[in-house]
């Protein structure tokens, strides 16, 4: 059943707060949208709305972590990464505090809110912070697995979630190791690495390519940092041509990470599919189609580059 990853976050944080009294949740006046407010159903005394003051939210989260709590700090991805980058770097990552930053409404599928709310640089700027882990789940089951994993893994991290509903890739009860890449479809000479809702687009594109006689491998990459280098290299060795697909700038995100691993261990021809500039304003379905990041668009881009 289609559900947004932010909704899955709201569901899982309730469960975790009920079982672990050290978990606290903060939000920056967007708790209804990020679904962080769901925690109030089980632990209202451990929910703090910090208002439109994201830097303060990160600072307070750092203080709570230093006091032994496990804070989850939520806002739109644009605001809990770009607006507070200095606080995340200096107050959270540098001292290695156990703060979990959850960015909802990432990418262009935030939709009609327009370019000011469309975070297409967040993976890049968070991936570059020393000691900060970065995860991009693709569906509700993987989101729940990520939230549980980071809750019980010491250290700062960023989890990238979306606004729009996405189709299930995994069954609700799947036992997922979110630190490893996962082959969802095995092909021959072409591999497609994807993250977030681009996993669904890549799977749809793979079905269209199959009709053209092109059998591609589709790989879900949830852990952007630290990445599963061994798993990525094994896939690179088995394929001649590589594509990366992300709802993010082609600079600094998934595509850059795969290129870095390839340059270090196994050079390959790599094509990066994603955003090459700012998007316009429109519904998320229209924007995915316009920038060729829906299933049809990913298919067309891969087909064109394969000649």
Secondary structure, 3 states (H helix, E strand, C coil): CCEEHHHHHHHHHHHHHHHCCCEEEEECCCHHHHCHHHHHHHHHHHEEECCCCHHHHHHHHHHHHHCCCEEEEEEEHHHHHHCCHHHHHHHHHCCCCCCEEEEECECHHHHHHCHHHCECCHHHHHHCCCCCEEECCCCHHHHHHHHHHHHCCCCCEEEECCCCEECCCCCCCCCCCCCCCEEEECCCCEEEEECCCHHHHHHHHHHHHHHCCCCEEEEECCEEECCCHHHHHHHHHHCCEEEEEEEEECCCCHHHHHHHHHHHHCCCEEEEEEECCCCCCCCHHHHHHHCCCCHHHHHHHHHHHHC
